[in-house]
Amino acid sequence: MSSRRITLVADDYGLAPGVSLAIRQLLAEGRLSGTSCLTVGSFWAEAAGLLRSLPAAAGPAEIGLHLCLTGPFAPLSPQLREGAGWNRFPSLAALVRLSLARRLPTGALSAEIEAQHAAFVDAFGRAPDFIDGHQHIHLLPGIAETLALTLRSAGLRPRWIRRCGDRPRRIIRRPFAVKSLALQALSLRSDAVLDQAAARRNDSFCGVYDFIDRGYGVLFERWLETAPDRTVIMCHPGLVDTRLAALDPVTGMRAVEYRYFAGSDFPAALRRHGATLAPFGAPAPANHPIPAMKAPIRRGIG
């Protein structure tokens, strides 16, 4: 019987049609615990409709908000577009500089958080199960505080807000420990405000790497080796299409991840490490099997 519950969350639903298609298929086949949604992209309305109609054949999945404040997307709120002059979100590097210099337009950012949250509610008729940040921006100084204040002011309390840190003794046993330790530092700094904004926070987090193919299956097993009960693992599966290539530099590894999660090596790895998939906000069913994929898609969609 499996003893450890792993929450495997696919980021970036709604980014591009191929990404959304791959995530929907993995969700339908019980290969993911959930996904977080980009509500700022031009493909969001169609992607949301297709996700709403997805049959929950393999059990419940958590659907969250992937808060985005970095390019190449445009803000949803007029306060950020017109009031703050952000016709487009800045790059991650520029956002970090504004954050560290305490030059973020916090009032307009609060309106943007509300707008992205409202776009999710308009699509699904309910609040997101959880919140995380595109490129982990929800952990940055000024943004974490604004997110917590915005949620509190609106009377909102998601089941959980993703924590991207872990205990150093676990981190140093994993690849890409330096990047993970940096995220741990940001998580520690933001804990005081974000812990109060959510019902729960995850103590362990995996999924950090450089998006270069060094054997994704081997990497995933390294994460499983050090993952305690209730670990959240982020992933980025997708099918590569021209629209994805125009929006995001991470392309080929999305297809690699998709093939891994759709194949037989993934459930075998879970069994070897005594792990089972479960939503973070709910207990795992006892000895829940991972079904075989019916018809995994092997190529991009154009």
C-alpha positions as CSV (number, residue, x, y, z in Angstrom):
1,M,0.0,0.0,0.0
2,S,1.3,3.5,-0.9
3,S,2.4,5.5,2.1
4,R,3.3,8.9,0.7
5,R,0.9,11.4,-0.9
6,I,2.4,13.4,-3.7
7,T,0.7,16.4,-5.3
8,L,1.8,16.7,-8.9
9,V,0.7,20.0,-10.3
10,A,1.1,21.1,-14.0
11,D,1.8,24.8,-14.3
12,D,0.7,27.0,-17.2
13,Y,-2.7,25.7,-18.2
14,G,-4.0,28.2,-20.8
15,L,-0.6,29.3,-22.0
16,A,-1.0,27.8,-25.5
17,P,-3.3,25.2,-27.0
18,G,-0.7,22.4,-27.0
19,V,0.1,22.9,-23.4
20,S,-3.6,22.9,-22.4
21,L,-4.3,19.8,-24.5
22,A,-1.5,17.8,-22.9
23,I,-2.5,18.8,-19.4
24,R,-6.2,17.9,-20.0
25,Q,-5.2,14.5,-21.3
26,L,-3.0,13.8,-18.3
27,L,-5.7,15.0,-15.9
28,A,-8.4,12.8,-17.6
29,E,-6.1,9.8,-17.2
30,G,-5.3,10.4,-13.6
31,R,-1.7,11.3,-14.2
32,L,-1.8,14.6,-12.4
33,S,-3.1,15.9,-9.1
34,G,-4.1,19.2,-10.6
35,T,-3.1,22.2,-12.7
36,S,-2.8,26.0,-12.2
37,C,-4.3,28.3,-14.8
38,L,-3.0,31.4,-16.6
39,T,-6.0,33.6,-17.0
40,V,-4.2,36.4,-18.8
41,G,-3.5,34.7,-22.1
42,S,-5.4,35.0,-25.4
43,F,-6.2,31.3,-25.3
44,W,-7.7,31.4,-21.8
45,A,-11.5,31.4,-22.7
46,E,-11.3,28.4,-25.0
47,A,-9.0,26.5,-22.7
48,A,-11.2,27.1,-19.7
49,G,-14.3,25.9,-21.5
50,L,-12.5,22.6,-22.5
51,L,-11.2,22.1,-18.9
52,R,-14.7,22.6,-17.5
53,S,-16.1,19.9,-19.7
54,L,-13.3,17.4,-18.9
55,P,-14.7,14.3,-17.3
56,A,-13.3,13.5,-13.9
57,A,-12.8,9.9,-14.7
58,A,-9.8,9.3,-12.5
59,G,-10.9,11.1,-9.3
60,P,-10.8,14.8,-8.1
61,A,-8.2,17.2,-9.3
62,E,-7.4,20.6,-7.9
63,I,-7.6,23.6,-10.3
64,G,-5.7,26.7,-9.2
65,L,-4.8,30.2,-10.3
66,H,-1.3,30.7,-11.8
67,L,-0.9,34.4,-10.9
68,C,1.1,36.1,-13.7
69,L,2.9,39.4,-13.5
70,T,5.6,38.8,-16.1
71,G,5.7,39.1,-19.9
72,P,4.9,38.6,-22.7
73,F,1.3,39.0,-21.4
74,A,-0.7,42.1,-20.8
75,P,-2.5,43.1,-17.6
76,L,-6.2,42.5,-17.3
77,S,-6.9,45.5,-15.0
78,P,-7.1,49.1,-16.3
79,Q,-5.5,50.2,-13.0
80,L,-2.2,48.5,-14.0
81,R,-2.5,49.1,-17.8
82,E,-3.5,52.8,-17.6
83,G,-2.9,53.9,-14.0
84,A,0.6,52.4,-13.7
85,G,1.4,52.4,-17.4
86,W,2.1,48.7,-17.7
87,N,0.9,48.0,-21.2
88,R,2.8,44.7,-20.9
89,F,4.1,42.9,-17.8
90,P,7.8,43.4,-17.3
91,S,10.4,40.7,-17.7
92,L,11.1,38.6,-14.6
93,A,14.4,40.4,-14.1
94,A,12.8,43.8,-14.3
95,L,10.0,42.7,-11.9
96,V,12.6,41.5,-9.4
97,R,14.4,44.8,-9.6
98,L,11.2,46.7,-8.9
99,S,10.4,44.4,-6.1
100,L,13.7,44.7,-4.3
101,A,13.7,48.5,-4.8
102,R,10.2,48.7,-3.3
103,R,8.9,50.4,-6.4
104,L,6.0,48.2,-7.2
105,P,2.6,49.9,-7.8
106,T,1.0,47.9,-5.0
107,G,-2.5,49.4,-5.4
108,A,-2.6,48.6,-9.1
109,L,-1.1,45.1,-8.4
110,S,-3.9,44.4,-6.0
111,A,-6.4,45.3,-8.7
112,E,-4.6,43.0,-11.2
113,I,-4.7,40.1,-8.7
114,E,-8.4,40.7,-8.3
115,A,-8.9,40.8,-12.1
116,Q,-7.0,37.5,-12.6
117,H,-8.9,35.9,-9.8
118,A,-12.2,37.1,-11.2
119,A,-11.4,35.7,-14.6
120,F,-10.9,32.3,-13.0
121,V,-14.3,32.6,-11.1
122,D,-16.0,33.8,-14.3
123,A,-14.8,30.6,-16.0
124,F,-15.5,28.0,-13.3
125,G,-18.2,29.6,-11.2
126,R,-16.0,29.2,-8.0
127,A,-12.8,30.3,-6.5
128,P,-9.5,28.5,-7.3
129,D,-8.5,25.6,-5.0
130,F,-5.0,27.1,-4.7
131,I,-2.8,29.9,-5.9
132,D,0.7,29.8,-7.1
133,G,2.8,32.2,-9.2
134,H,4.2,32.1,-12.8
135,Q,8.0,32.1,-12.3
136,H,7.3,32.0,-8.5
137,I,6.5,35.8,-8.5
138,H,4.0,35.3,-5.6
139,L,7.0,35.0,-3.3
140,L,8.7,38.3,-4.1
141,P,8.8,41.2,-1.6
142,G,5.8,43.5,-2.1
143,I,3.9,40.9,-4.2
144,A,3.5,38.4,-1.4
145,E,2.2,41.1,0.9
146,T,-0.1,42.5,-1.7
147,L,-1.5,39.0,-2.5
148,A,-2.2,38.3,1.1
149,L,-3.9,41.7,1.7
150,T,-6.0,41.4,-1.5
151,L,-7.2,38.0,-0.5
152,R,-8.0,39.1,3.0
153,S,-9.8,42.2,1.9
154,A,-12.0,40.2,-0.5
155,G,-12.7,37.6,2.2
156,L,-11.0,34.8,0.2
157,R,-9.0,32.0,1.7
158,P,-7.8,29.4,-0.8
159,R,-7.1,25.8,0.4
160,W,-3.4,26.4,-0.1
161,I,-0.9,28.8,-1.6
162,R,2.2,27.1,-3.0
163,R,5.3,27.3,-0.9
164,C,8.4,26.8,-3.1
165,G,10.9,26.0,-0.3
166,D,12.0,22.9,1.5
167,R,14.2,21.9,4.4
168,P,17.9,22.4,3.5
169,R,18.8,18.8,4.3
170,R,16.4,17.6,1.6
171,I,17.4,20.3,-0.9
172,I,21.1,19.5,-0.8
173,R,20.4,15.9,-1.8
174,R,18.7,17.0,-5.0
175,P,20.0,18.4,-8.3
176,F,19.9,22.1,-8.8
177,A,20.3,22.8,-5.1
178,V,21.4,26.4,-5.5
179,K,18.3,27.5,-7.3
180,S,16.2,25.5,-4.8
181,L,17.9,27.2,-1.9
182,A,17.2,30.6,-3.4
183,L,13.5,29.7,-3.6
184,Q,13.7,28.5,0.0
185,A,15.0,31.9,1.1
186,L,12.1,33.6,-0.7
187,S,9.6,31.2,0.8
188,L,11.0,31.8,4.3
189,R,10.7,35.6,3.8
190,S,7.1,35.3,2.6
191,D,5.9,32.7,5.1
192,A,4.8,35.3,7.7
193,V,2.2,36.8,5.3
194,L,1.2,33.9,3.1
195,D,0.7,31.5,5.9
196,Q,-2.1,33.6,7.2
197,A,-3.7,33.9,3.7
198,A,-4.3,30.2,3.1
199,A,-5.8,27.3,5.0
200,R,-2.7,25.3,4.5
201,R,0.9,25.5,3.1
202,N,3.1,22.7,1.8
203,D,6.3,22.0,3.7
204,S,8.1,20.2,0.8
205,F,8.5,21.3,-2.8
206,C,10.3,19.7,-5.8
207,G,10.4,20.2,-9.6
208,V,13.3,22.7,-10.0
209,Y,15.7,22.1,-12.9
210,D,17.2,24.0,-15.8
211,F,14.8,22.7,-18.6
212,I,17.6,20.8,-20.3
213,D,17.1,17.2,-21.2
214,R,19.5,15.2,-18.9
215,G,17.0,12.3,-18.5
216,Y,13.8,13.6,-17.0
217,G,12.8,10.3,-15.6
218,V,16.0,10.0,-13.6
219,L,15.5,13.5,-12.3
220,F,11.9,12.8,-11.2
221,E,13.0,9.7,-9.3
222,R,15.6,11.8,-7.5
223,W,12.8,14.1,-6.3
224,L,10.7,11.1,-5.2
225,E,13.7,9.7,-3.2
226,T,13.6,12.8,-1.0
227,A,9.9,13.7,-1.0
228,P,8.1,13.2,2.3
229,D,4.3,12.9,2.6
230,R,2.4,15.8,1.2
231,T,5.2,17.0,-1.1
232,V,4.1,19.3,-4.0
233,I,6.0,18.7,-7.2
234,M,5.6,21.2,-10.1
235,C,5.8,20.1,-13.7
236,H,5.4,21.6,-17.1
237,P,4.1,19.1,-19.6
238,G,2.9,20.2,-23.0
239,L,2.8,19.7,-26.8
240,V,4.9,22.1,-28.8
241,D,3.1,24.3,-31.3
242,T,4.0,27.6,-33.0
243,R,1.9,29.6,-30.6
244,L,3.8,28.2,-27.6
245,A,7.1,29.0,-29.3
246,A,6.0,32.6,-29.7
247,L,5.2,33.0,-26.0
248,D,7.6,31.0,-24.0
249,P,11.3,29.8,-24.3
250,V,10.5,26.5,-22.6
251,T,9.3,24.2,-25.5
252,G,11.1,20.9,-26.0
253,M,11.2,19.9,-22.4
254,R,7.4,20.3,-22.1
255,A,7.1,17.5,-24.7
256,V,9.7,15.4,-22.8
257,E,7.8,15.8,-19.6
258,Y,4.5,15.0,-21.3
259,R,5.9,11.8,-22.7
260,Y,7.2,10.7,-19.3
261,F,4.0,11.3,-17.5
262,A,1.9,9.6,-20.2
263,G,4.2,6.6,-20.3
264,S,4.7,3.5,-18.2
265,D,7.9,4.6,-16.4
266,F,6.0,7.2,-14.4
267,P,3.5,4.9,-12.5
268,A,6.3,2.4,-12.1
269,A,8.5,5.1,-10.4
270,L,5.6,6.0,-8.0
271,R,5.2,2.3,-7.1
272,R,9.0,1.9,-6.5
273,H,9.0,4.8,-4.1
274,G,5.8,4.0,-2.3
275,A,4.0,7.1,-3.5
276,T,0.5,7.9,-4.8
277,L,-1.0,11.0,-6.3
278,A,-3.4,13.1,-4.3
279,P,-4.7,16.6,-4.2
280,F,-3.0,18.6,-1.5
281,G,-6.2,19.7,0.1
282,A,-7.7,16.2,0.3
283,P,-6.5,12.8,1.6
284,A,-5.4,10.2,-1.0
285,P,-7.6,7.1,-1.6
286,A,-6.0,4.0,-0.3
287,N,-3.8,2.2,-2.8
288,H,-5.2,4.3,-5.7
289,P,-3.7,2.9,-8.9
290,I,-2.4,5.1,-11.8
291,P,-4.3,3.9,-14.9
292,A,-2.6,3.2,-18.2
293,M,-2.9,6.1,-20.8
294,K,-5.5,5.3,-23.4
295,A,-3.9,7.1,-26.4
296,P,-1.1,9.5,-25.5
297,I,-0.4,12.1,-28.2
298,R,3.0,11.8,-29.7
299,R,3.5,15.0,-31.7
300,G,2.8,18.7,-31.5
301,I,-0.4,20.1,-33.0
302,G,0.9,22.6,-35.5
